[in-house]
Amino acid sequence: MNTEQHNTQETDNVTIRFTGDSGDGMQLVGTLFSDTAALLGNDISTFPDYPSEIRAPQGTISGVSGFQVHFGQKKIYTPGDYADVLVAMNPAALKANLKWAKQGATIIVDADTFSERNLQKAEYITNPLEDGSLRGYNVIAAPISSQTQKTLADTALDNKSILRCKNMFALGITYCIFNRPLDFTNSYFEEKFAKYPELISANKRVLREGYIYAENTHALPSTHIAPANIEKGRYRTINGNTATAWGLMAAAEKANLPLFLGSYPITPASDILQELACHKNLRVRTFQAEDEIAGICTAIGASYAGSLAITSTSGPGLALKTEAIGLAVMMEIPLVIVNVQRGGPSTGLPTKTEQADLMQAIYGRNGEAPCIVIAASTPSNCFDYAFMAAKLTLEHMTPVILLTDGFLANGSSPWKIKKMAELQNITHRIVTEKTSNATAFERTDETLARNWVLPGTPELMHRIGSLEKDFVTGQASHAPANHQKMVSLRQEKVDRVSQVIPELYVHGDASGDLLVVGWGGTYGHLISAVERLRNQGKKVSLAHFNYIHPLPKNTAEVFAKFKKIIVCELNMGQFANYLRMKMQDFTYEQYNKVQGLPFTVEEITEACSKHV
């Protein structure tokens, strides 16, 4: 098939938003388009947008599912603020997502779904394809459903199965617009439906028919985007949950330890459990517990027995794990707690993103129970920070909380596959035999980490539990002075981590008028806004935090070189308030958003412009 059209325009980046009913396969279509773009050498960033209800009524706004992909030949940091092309498979999808289409965008709709009944369910009074409300957009009302039925009329598939292929017709249209080959997706069909040849043929035919339809529709633009100039290497597209799982497996291999995950399924963290469960051949053991408390307690038991122990959850689950995290702090054993944040409180917005668990991660335990807290900032670097979380917990013998969020967990970006030799070494504290006067609670002078003595180690029997420990023997102690000493020691253990983590990096000039401060998954939007402001001649830089408790040791030095500091986060100001406690010599402006959505580059740019 000819993949070049006449009058093709060149551009360096495009955003497409695929939307439809939750049963229309928009997540699959978006993933296939993203994979094809990545295989052609484009940089990409994606944002799946799921409905919160498990199965909202078909054709209603609450049941709309979406997938946005931003791809191009330049560095792509975000899934894009607004779409150049919006694909809407029914009226509800159009109603819910028109606000995310740029003025003048191409809107592709399935005209067959714009029936009176579907319009009513989508809360339209009049048909938007006829009432002029879409004036200013390039609207393509394609007969997607009927053309799919016509294409597969001679097959043995029933009508329901035929209509399930209509998402491939829409995908074919977008492939034609952006001159994408069909080969990669056809290979996917052959692998996915290897046991069902009729489905391979049906999907291939519908994909091709969508492409041909677009070729013959002159109102559709034709756009070419060259490959990105990226570092040479072997890449794959990866989402944050998969990257997190792989980072933990890499750490276990580097430390030469078995990996154990004790977890209770919870949106949006469940994929970490599911991914790790696939790798028993790599000394990975997973346990799906009956509740959050059981999940973390099994991980604590596995850690006591000598495994790299992990528990994964989201905000409500982190709350349930609180008491057991305190137990791990008291026992001084290695444990990684992965919290994939979502909108709250309570069940809140389980499929939407938020950064509102920060104070819970730092302080949300009874007594003085400090943990190391770090945060990933892109889908691909979830691998790096999962690896680092494991390294820190094994080398410092204290729990580490790794914060990601729904935006990172479900979003994807290119990831350069790493070789094990490229990763840092991990030196755990396991002691296998008694030497000189060694005890289970002997500590290193550098980190204060105690020995990791496994059950059954000769001559190193010791008591473990939730009561306060004697500084020397580890036996239960109620002595006031000892308690003060142990509380101070556990905090000092965390504080000393600042000596081994990287210093805070400044994107842009080391001094200026405004320092934009963020943490975690807001990185892409913040760096894009800062680059836009710098291109306008503004003296703006970005300091983005991945290490939160403790803060990097040069934090105050960085802050002192800027006239103003603005903290941008997807909560009501938790990191800003934390900085006010830890870095009291500075004044902090804030920009906050709590809508279950990531920032847009446009709103960050506007907020920061008021301060320069």
C-alpha positions as CSV (number, residue, x, y, z in Angstrom):
1,M,0.0,0.0,0.0
2,N,1.2,3.5,-0.8
3,T,1.8,5.3,2.5
4,E,2.5,8.7,0.9
5,Q,-0.2,11.1,-0.1
6,H,0.0,14.2,-2.4
7,N,0.2,17.7,-0.8
8,T,1.7,16.2,2.5
9,Q,2.5,18.9,5.1
10,E,5.4,18.6,7.4
11,T,5.2,19.2,11.2
12,D,7.4,18.4,14.2
13,N,4.7,17.1,16.6
14,V,1.0,16.2,16.7
15,T,-1.4,15.2,19.4
16,I,-4.3,12.7,18.8
17,R,-7.1,11.9,21.2
18,F,-9.0,8.7,20.6
19,T,-12.3,8.6,22.5
20,G,-15.4,6.4,22.7
21,D,-17.5,4.2,24.9
22,S,-15.5,2.1,27.3
23,G,-16.2,-0.9,25.1
24,D,-15.0,0.7,21.9
25,G,-11.4,-0.3,22.3
26,M,-9.9,3.2,22.5
27,Q,-7.1,2.1,24.8
28,L,-6.1,-0.6,22.3
29,V,-6.2,1.8,19.4
30,G,-4.2,4.4,21.2
31,T,-1.6,1.9,22.2
32,L,-1.3,0.5,18.7
33,F,-0.9,4.0,17.3
34,S,1.7,4.8,19.9
35,D,3.7,1.6,19.3
36,T,3.8,2.3,15.6
37,A,4.9,5.9,16.2
38,A,7.7,4.6,18.5
39,L,8.8,1.9,16.0
40,L,9.1,4.6,13.4
41,G,11.5,6.5,15.6
42,N,9.2,9.3,17.0
43,D,9.4,10.3,20.6
44,I,6.0,9.8,22.3
45,S,4.1,10.5,25.5
46,T,0.7,9.0,26.2
47,F,-2.2,9.6,28.6
48,P,-5.0,6.9,29.0
49,D,-8.1,8.4,30.5
50,Y,-10.5,5.8,32.0
51,P,-14.0,6.3,33.4
52,S,-14.3,5.8,37.2
53,E,-17.3,3.6,37.0
54,I,-16.7,-0.1,36.3
55,R,-19.3,-0.2,33.6
56,A,-21.3,3.0,33.1
57,P,-24.4,2.8,30.8
58,Q,-23.3,2.5,27.2
59,G,-23.4,5.8,25.2
60,T,-23.3,8.0,28.3
61,I,-20.8,10.7,29.1
62,S,-19.8,8.9,32.4
63,G,-18.8,5.9,30.3
64,V,-16.4,7.6,27.9
65,S,-12.9,6.3,27.7
66,G,-10.0,8.1,26.0
67,F,-6.4,7.7,25.0
68,Q,-4.2,10.7,24.1
69,V,-0.9,10.4,22.3
70,H,1.6,13.2,21.6
71,F,4.3,12.2,19.1
72,G,7.0,14.0,17.1
73,Q,10.5,14.4,15.9
74,K,11.5,16.6,18.9
75,K,11.7,15.7,22.6
76,I,8.2,15.0,23.9
77,Y,7.6,15.7,27.6
78,T,3.8,15.5,27.9
79,P,0.8,13.9,26.1
80,G,-0.1,17.4,24.9
81,D,-2.5,19.9,26.2
82,Y,-5.0,19.9,23.4
83,A,-5.6,17.6,20.4
84,D,-4.8,18.3,16.7
85,V,-7.0,15.4,15.9
86,L,-10.0,14.2,17.9
87,V,-11.5,10.8,17.1
88,A,-15.0,10.4,18.7
89,M,-16.8,7.1,18.3
90,N,-20.2,8.4,19.5
91,P,-21.9,11.6,20.6
92,A,-21.0,11.1,24.3
93,A,-17.3,10.9,23.4
94,L,-17.6,14.2,21.4
95,K,-19.5,15.9,24.1
96,A,-17.0,14.9,26.8
97,N,-13.9,15.7,24.8
98,L,-14.6,18.6,22.5
99,K,-13.0,20.9,25.1
100,W,-9.7,19.1,24.6
101,A,-9.6,19.8,20.8
102,K,-7.7,22.8,19.5
103,Q,-9.7,25.4,17.5
104,G,-9.4,24.3,13.9
105,A,-8.6,20.7,14.9
106,T,-9.7,17.7,12.7
107,I,-12.6,15.9,14.3
108,I,-13.4,12.4,13.1
109,V,-16.7,11.0,14.2
110,D,-18.7,7.8,13.6
111,A,-21.7,9.4,11.9
112,D,-23.6,6.1,12.2
113,T,-23.8,6.6,16.0
114,F,-25.4,10.0,15.9
115,S,-29.0,8.7,16.3
116,E,-31.7,10.5,18.2
117,R,-31.4,8.0,21.1
118,N,-27.6,8.3,21.4
119,L,-27.8,12.1,21.2
120,Q,-30.3,12.1,24.1
121,K,-28.0,9.9,26.2
122,A,-25.1,12.3,25.5
123,E,-27.4,15.2,26.6
124,Y,-27.5,16.9,23.2
125,I,-30.6,18.9,22.4
126,T,-29.7,19.1,18.7
127,N,-27.3,17.2,16.5
128,P,-23.9,18.9,16.6
129,L,-23.1,17.6,13.1
130,E,-26.0,19.7,11.8
131,D,-26.5,22.7,14.1
132,G,-23.3,24.6,13.3
133,S,-21.8,24.2,16.8
134,L,-18.7,22.6,15.3
135,R,-18.0,25.5,13.0
136,G,-14.3,26.2,13.2
137,Y,-13.3,22.6,13.2
138,N,-12.5,20.3,10.2
139,V,-15.3,17.7,10.8
140,I,-15.2,14.3,9.1
141,A,-18.4,12.4,9.7
142,A,-17.3,9.0,8.6
143,P,-19.7,6.0,8.4
144,I,-17.4,3.9,10.5
145,S,-19.9,1.4,11.8
146,S,-21.7,0.8,8.5
147,Q,-18.5,0.6,6.5
148,T,-17.2,-2.0,9.0
149,Q,-20.3,-4.0,8.6
150,K,-20.1,-3.8,4.8
151,T,-16.4,-4.8,4.9
152,L,-17.1,-7.9,6.9
153,A,-20.5,-8.8,5.5
154,D,-19.1,-12.0,3.8
155,T,-17.5,-13.4,7.0
156,A,-19.0,-15.8,9.5
157,L,-18.7,-13.3,12.3
158,D,-21.9,-12.2,14.1
159,N,-22.9,-8.5,14.1
160,K,-21.6,-7.9,17.6
161,S,-18.1,-9.3,16.7
162,I,-18.1,-7.3,13.5
163,L,-18.8,-4.0,15.3
164,R,-16.0,-4.7,17.7
165,C,-13.7,-4.3,14.8
166,K,-14.8,-0.7,14.1
167,N,-12.1,0.8,16.2
168,M,-9.6,-0.5,13.6
169,F,-11.4,1.5,10.9
170,A,-10.8,4.6,12.9
171,L,-7.2,3.6,13.4
172,G,-6.8,3.1,9.7
173,I,-8.0,6.6,9.1
174,T,-5.4,8.1,11.4
175,Y,-2.7,5.9,9.9
176,C,-3.5,7.4,6.5
177,I,-3.5,10.9,7.8
178,F,0.0,10.6,9.3
179,N,1.5,8.2,6.7
180,R,1.9,5.3,9.1
181,P,2.4,1.8,7.7
182,L,0.0,-1.0,8.6
183,D,2.7,-3.7,9.0
184,F,3.3,-3.3,12.7
185,T,-0.3,-3.5,13.6
186,N,-0.9,-6.4,11.2
187,S,1.9,-8.3,13.0
188,Y,0.1,-7.5,16.3
189,F,-3.1,-9.2,15.0
190,E,-1.2,-12.2,13.9
191,E,0.3,-12.7,17.3
192,K,-2.7,-11.7,19.4
193,F,-5.2,-13.8,17.5
194,A,-2.9,-16.7,16.4
195,K,-5.6,-19.2,17.3
196,Y,-8.4,-17.3,15.6
197,P,-7.5,-16.7,11.9
198,E,-10.9,-15.2,11.1
199,L,-10.2,-12.4,13.6
200,I,-6.8,-11.8,12.1
201,S,-8.3,-11.4,8.7
202,A,-11.3,-9.3,9.9
203,N,-9.1,-6.8,11.7
204,K,-6.6,-6.5,8.9
205,R,-9.4,-5.9,6.4
206,V,-11.1,-3.2,8.5
207,L,-7.8,-1.5,9.2
208,R,-7.1,-1.3,5.5
209,E,-10.6,-0.1,4.6
210,G,-10.2,2.8,7.1
211,Y,-6.9,3.7,5.4
212,I,-8.5,3.6,1.9
213,Y,-11.5,5.6,3.1
214,A,-9.1,8.3,4.3
215,E,-7.1,8.2,1.1
216,N,-10.3,9.0,-0.8
217,T,-11.5,11.8,1.6
218,H,-9.9,15.0,0.4
219,A,-11.0,16.9,3.5
220,L,-8.6,14.9,5.6
221,P,-5.1,16.5,6.0
222,S,-2.0,14.5,5.2
223,T,0.9,15.1,7.6
224,H,4.4,13.7,7.7
225,I,6.5,13.7,10.9
226,A,10.1,12.7,10.7
227,P,11.8,10.4,13.3
228,A,13.2,12.0,16.4
229,N,16.9,12.5,16.9
230,I,17.4,10.3,20.0
231,E,20.3,8.6,21.5
232,K,21.2,5.3,19.8
233,G,20.2,2.2,21.5
234,R,17.5,-0.4,21.8
235,Y,14.2,1.1,22.9
236,R,10.7,-0.1,23.8
237,T,7.6,1.7,24.8
238,I,6.9,1.3,28.5
239,N,4.3,2.4,31.0
240,G,5.1,3.4,34.6
241,N,3.7,0.3,36.3
242,T,5.7,-2.0,34.0
243,A,8.8,0.1,34.5
244,T,8.4,-0.1,38.3
245,A,8.1,-3.8,38.2
246,W,11.1,-4.2,36.0
247,G,13.2,-1.8,38.2
248,L,12.4,-3.9,41.2
249,M,13.4,-7.1,39.4
250,A,16.6,-5.5,38.3
251,A,17.5,-4.5,41.8
252,A,16.8,-8.0,43.1
253,E,19.1,-9.5,40.5
254,K,21.8,-6.9,41.2
255,A,21.6,-7.7,44.9
256,N,21.4,-11.4,44.2
257,L,18.2,-11.8,46.3
258,P,14.8,-13.3,45.7
259,L,12.1,-10.8,45.2
260,F,8.8,-11.0,47.1
261,L,5.7,-8.9,46.5
262,G,2.8,-9.1,48.9
263,S,-0.1,-7.0,47.7
264,Y,-3.8,-6.5,47.5
265,P,-5.1,-5.4,44.0
266,I,-6.1,-1.7,43.9
267,T,-6.5,0.7,41.0
268,P,-4.1,2.0,39.5
269,A,-1.4,-0.2,41.1
270,S,-2.6,-3.7,40.3
271,D,-0.6,-4.0,37.1
272,I,2.6,-4.1,39.2
273,L,1.4,-7.3,40.9
274,Q,0.2,-8.7,37.5
275,E,3.6,-7.9,35.8
276,L,5.7,-9.4,38.6
277,A,3.5,-12.5,38.7
278,C,4.7,-13.3,35.2
279,H,8.3,-13.7,36.1
280,K,8.7,-16.6,38.5
281,N,11.7,-17.7,36.4
282,L,13.5,-14.7,37.7
283,R,13.2,-15.7,41.4
284,V,10.1,-13.5,41.8
285,R,7.3,-14.6,44.1
286,T,4.0,-12.8,44.4
287,F,1.2,-13.2,46.9
288,Q,-2.2,-11.7,46.3
289,A,-3.5,-11.1,49.8
290,E,-7.1,-10.8,51.0
291,D,-6.5,-7.2,52.2
292,E,-3.9,-4.4,52.3
293,I,-2.8,-5.3,55.9
294,A,-2.1,-8.9,55.0
295,G,-0.2,-7.8,51.9
296,I,2.3,-5.7,53.7
297,C,2.6,-8.2,56.6
298,T,3.6,-11.0,54.3
299,A,6.2,-8.6,52.8
300,I,7.6,-7.9,56.2
301,G,7.8,-11.6,56.9
302,A,9.6,-12.2,53.5
303,S,12.1,-9.4,54.4
304,Y,12.8,-10.9,57.8
305,A,13.6,-14.2,55.9
306,G,16.0,-12.5,53.5
307,S,14.0,-11.4,50.4
308,L,13.9,-8.0,48.7
309,A,10.3,-7.4,49.9
310,I,7.8,-5.1,48.2
311,T,4.2,-4.1,48.8
312,S,2.3,-2.1,46.3
313,T,-0.9,0.0,46.7
314,S,-2.6,3.3,46.1
315,G,-3.6,6.0,48.6
316,P,-6.5,4.3,50.6
317,G,-4.3,1.1,50.8
318,L,-1.4,3.1,52.1
319,A,-3.6,4.3,54.9
320,L,-4.4,0.7,55.8
321,K,-0.7,-0.3,55.7
322,T,0.3,2.5,58.1
323,E,0.6,0.4,61.3
324,A,2.7,-2.3,59.5
325,I,5.0,0.4,58.1
326,G,5.6,1.5,61.6
327,L,6.5,-2.1,62.5
328,A,9.0,-2.3,59.7
329,V,10.5,1.0,60.9
330,M,10.8,-0.4,64.4
331,M,12.3,-3.7,63.2
332,E,14.7,-1.9,61.0
333,I,14.3,-4.2,58.0
334,P,14.3,-3.4,54.3
335,L,10.9,-2.9,52.7
336,V,9.8,-1.0,49.6
337,I,6.2,0.4,49.6
338,V,5.1,1.5,46.2
339,N,2.2,4.0,46.3
340,V,0.6,4.7,42.9
341,Q,-1.4,7.9,43.9
342,R,-4.9,8.5,42.7
343,G,-7.6,11.1,43.4
344,G,-9.1,11.0,46.9
345,P,-10.1,11.0,49.7
346,S,-11.6,7.6,50.3
347,T,-12.4,5.9,47.0
348,G,-12.4,9.3,45.4
349,L,-11.5,9.2,41.7
350,P,-9.8,5.8,41.4
351,T,-8.9,6.1,37.7
352,K,-7.7,9.7,37.9
353,T,-4.4,11.2,39.0
354,E,-3.4,13.3,42.0
355,Q,-0.3,14.0,44.2
356,A,-2.2,14.3,47.5
357,D,-0.5,11.4,49.4
358,L,2.7,13.3,50.1
359,M,2.1,14.2,53.8
360,Q,0.8,10.7,54.4
361,A,4.0,9.2,53.0
362,I,6.3,11.5,55.0
363,Y,4.4,11.7,58.3
364,G,1.4,9.4,58.2
365,R,2.3,7.0,61.0
366,N,1.9,6.9,64.7
367,G,4.9,7.9,66.8
368,E,8.1,9.0,65.2
369,A,8.4,6.6,62.3
370,P,10.5,8.1,59.6
371,C,10.8,6.5,56.1
372,I,12.8,7.5,53.1
373,V,10.4,9.0,50.5
374,I,11.3,9.3,46.8
375,A,9.2,9.9,43.7
376,A,9.4,9.0,40.0
377,S,8.8,11.7,37.4
378,T,8.2,10.0,34.0
379,P,6.8,6.6,33.0
380,S,10.2,5.4,31.9
381,N,12.2,6.6,35.0
382,C,9.8,4.6,37.2
383,F,12.4,1.9,36.5
384,D,15.2,4.0,37.9
385,Y,13.5,5.1,41.0
386,A,12.1,1.6,41.7
387,F,15.7,0.4,41.5
388,M,16.9,3.2,43.7
389,A,14.1,2.6,46.3
390,A,15.4,-1.0,46.5
391,K,19.0,0.0,46.8
392,L,18.3,2.5,49.5
393,T,16.2,0.2,51.6
394,L,18.7,-2.7,51.4
395,E,21.7,-0.5,52.2
396,H,20.1,1.6,54.9
397,M,17.9,-1.0,56.5
398,T,14.8,1.2,56.8
399,P,11.6,1.3,54.7
400,V,11.4,3.3,51.5
401,I,8.1,4.7,50.1
402,L,8.2,5.1,46.3
403,L,5.5,7.6,45.0
404,T,4.2,7.3,41.5
405,D,0.7,8.3,40.3
406,G,-2.0,7.3,37.9
407,F,-0.6,9.6,35.2
408,L,2.8,7.8,35.3
409,A,1.4,4.4,35.9
410,N,-0.8,4.2,32.8
411,G,1.1,6.7,30.6
412,S,3.9,5.5,28.4
413,S,7.1,6.8,26.9
414,P,10.1,5.4,25.1
415,W,12.6,3.6,27.4
416,K,16.2,2.8,26.4
417,I,16.6,-0.8,27.6
418,K,19.4,-1.1,30.1
419,K,22.1,-3.7,30.6
420,M,22.6,-5.0,34.1
421,A,26.3,-3.9,33.9
422,E,25.1,-0.3,33.6
423,L,23.2,-0.4,36.9
424,Q,24.7,0.6,40.2
425,N,25.9,-2.1,42.6
426,I,23.7,-2.9,45.6
427,T,25.4,-4.1,48.8
428,H,22.9,-5.6,51.3
429,R,23.6,-6.0,55.0
430,I,22.9,-9.8,55.3
431,V,25.3,-11.4,57.9
432,T,25.6,-15.2,57.6
433,E,27.9,-16.0,60.5
434,K,29.1,-14.5,63.7
435,T,32.4,-12.6,63.6
436,S,34.2,-11.2,66.6
437,N,31.5,-9.4,68.7
438,A,29.0,-9.0,65.9
439,T,25.3,-8.8,66.8
440,A,22.1,-8.4,64.9
441,F,22.1,-4.8,66.0
442,E,25.7,-3.9,65.2
443,R,25.6,-0.8,63.0
444,T,27.8,0.8,60.4
445,D,29.2,4.2,61.4
446,E,28.5,5.6,58.0
447,T,24.8,4.9,57.6
448,L,23.8,3.6,61.1
449,A,22.2,0.6,59.3
450,R,22.1,-2.5,61.5
451,N,23.1,-6.0,60.4
452,W,20.5,-8.0,58.5
453,V,20.5,-11.4,60.4
454,L,18.2,-14.1,59.0
455,P,16.4,-16.5,61.2
456,G,18.4,-19.6,62.0
457,T,21.8,-17.9,61.7
458,P,24.1,-19.6,64.2
459,E,24.9,-17.6,67.4
460,L,23.0,-14.6,66.2
461,M,19.6,-15.3,67.6
462,H,17.7,-12.1,68.3
463,R,14.3,-10.9,69.2
464,I,12.2,-9.0,66.7
465,G,8.8,-7.3,67.1
466,S,7.0,-4.0,67.6
467,L,8.2,-3.0,71.0
468,E,11.0,-0.5,71.4
469,K,14.5,-2.0,71.1
470,D,17.5,-1.6,73.3
471,F,20.2,0.3,71.4
472,V,22.8,-2.4,72.0
473,T,21.0,-5.8,72.4
474,G,17.8,-5.3,70.5
475,Q,15.8,-6.6,73.4
476,A,12.5,-4.9,74.4
477,S,13.3,-1.8,76.4
478,H,11.1,0.8,78.2
479,A,13.9,3.0,79.4
480,P,13.1,6.7,78.6
481,A,16.6,7.6,77.6
482,N,16.9,4.6,75.3
483,H,13.7,5.5,73.6
484,Q,14.9,9.0,73.0
485,K,18.2,7.6,71.6
486,M,16.4,5.1,69.3
487,V,13.9,7.7,68.0
488,S,16.9,10.0,67.2
489,L,18.8,7.2,65.6
490,R,16.0,6.1,63.3
491,Q,15.6,9.7,62.1
492,E,19.3,10.2,61.7
493,K,19.4,7.0,59.5
494,V,17.0,8.7,57.1
495,D,18.8,12.1,57.3
496,R,22.1,10.5,56.3
497,V,20.6,9.4,53.0
498,S,21.1,13.0,51.8
499,Q,24.8,12.3,51.7
500,V,24.4,9.5,49.0
501,I,21.5,10.7,46.8
502,P,22.2,13.1,43.9
503,E,22.2,16.8,44.5
504,L,19.3,18.9,43.3
505,Y,19.6,19.7,39.6
506,V,18.5,23.0,38.1
507,H,17.1,22.9,34.5
508,G,18.1,26.3,33.1
509,D,20.3,28.9,34.7
510,A,21.6,28.4,38.2
511,S,20.1,31.8,39.2
512,G,17.3,34.0,38.0
513,D,14.0,35.7,38.6
514,L,11.9,32.7,39.2
515,L,12.5,29.1,40.2
516,V,9.7,26.7,39.4
517,V,9.6,23.8,41.9
518,G,7.8,20.5,41.4
519,W,8.0,16.9,42.3
520,G,7.0,13.5,40.9
521,G,4.8,13.1,37.8
522,T,4.4,16.9,37.0
523,Y,7.9,17.0,35.5
524,G,6.9,16.9,31.8
525,H,4.4,19.8,32.0
526,L,6.7,21.9,34.2
527,I,9.8,21.5,32.0
528,S,7.7,22.3,28.9
529,A,6.4,25.4,30.5
530,V,9.8,26.5,31.7
531,E,11.3,26.0,28.3
532,R,8.5,28.0,26.7
533,L,9.1,30.9,29.1
534,R,12.9,30.8,28.6
535,N,12.3,31.0,24.8
536,Q,10.4,34.2,25.6
537,G,13.5,35.6,27.3
538,K,12.3,35.1,30.9
539,K,14.8,34.2,33.6
540,V,13.0,31.1,34.7
541,S,14.5,27.7,35.8
542,L,13.1,24.4,37.1
543,A,14.1,22.4,40.2
544,H,12.3,19.1,40.2
545,F,12.4,16.8,43.2
546,N,12.7,13.1,43.0
547,Y,14.2,12.8,46.5
548,I,11.8,14.2,49.1
549,H,12.6,12.8,52.5
550,P,15.4,13.6,53.0
551,L,15.8,16.6,50.6
552,P,19.0,16.8,48.6
553,K,21.7,18.5,50.6
554,N,22.1,21.5,48.3
555,T,18.4,22.4,48.3
556,A,18.9,25.7,50.3
557,E,21.9,26.6,48.1
558,V,19.8,26.3,45.0
559,F,16.8,28.2,46.4
560,A,19.0,31.1,47.6
561,K,19.9,32.1,44.0
562,F,16.4,33.0,42.8
563,K,14.3,36.0,43.6
564,K,11.0,34.1,43.7
565,I,10.0,30.4,44.1
566,I,6.7,28.9,43.0
567,V,5.7,25.4,43.9
568,C,3.4,23.7,41.5
569,E,1.7,20.4,42.5
570,L,-1.5,18.4,42.0
571,N,-2.8,18.9,45.6
572,M,-3.6,21.9,47.8
573,G,0.0,22.7,48.7
574,Q,1.5,19.7,50.5
575,F,5.1,20.0,49.2
576,A,5.0,23.8,49.6
577,N,4.1,23.4,53.3
578,Y,6.8,20.7,53.7
579,L,9.3,23.1,52.3
580,R,8.1,25.8,54.7
581,M,8.9,23.4,57.5
582,K,12.3,22.3,56.2
583,M,13.5,25.4,54.4
584,Q,12.2,28.2,56.5
585,D,14.4,30.9,55.1
586,F,12.5,31.2,51.9
587,T,9.0,32.4,50.7
588,Y,7.0,30.1,48.5
589,E,4.3,31.0,46.0
590,Q,1.9,28.2,45.0
591,Y,0.0,26.9,42.0
592,N,-2.3,24.0,42.7
593,K,-4.8,21.9,40.8
594,V,-7.0,19.1,42.1
595,Q,-9.2,18.0,39.3
596,G,-8.1,14.4,38.7
597,L,-6.2,15.7,35.7
598,P,-2.5,16.5,35.0
599,F,-1.4,20.1,34.5
600,T,-1.5,21.6,31.1
601,V,1.6,23.4,29.9
602,E,-0.6,26.4,29.1
603,E,-1.9,26.9,32.6
604,I,1.6,26.5,34.2
605,T,3.0,29.0,31.7
606,E,0.3,31.5,32.6
607,A,0.7,31.0,36.3
608,C,4.5,31.5,36.2
609,S,4.2,34.5,33.9
610,K,2.6,36.5,36.7
611,H,5.8,36.3,38.7
612,V,8.4,37.3,36.1
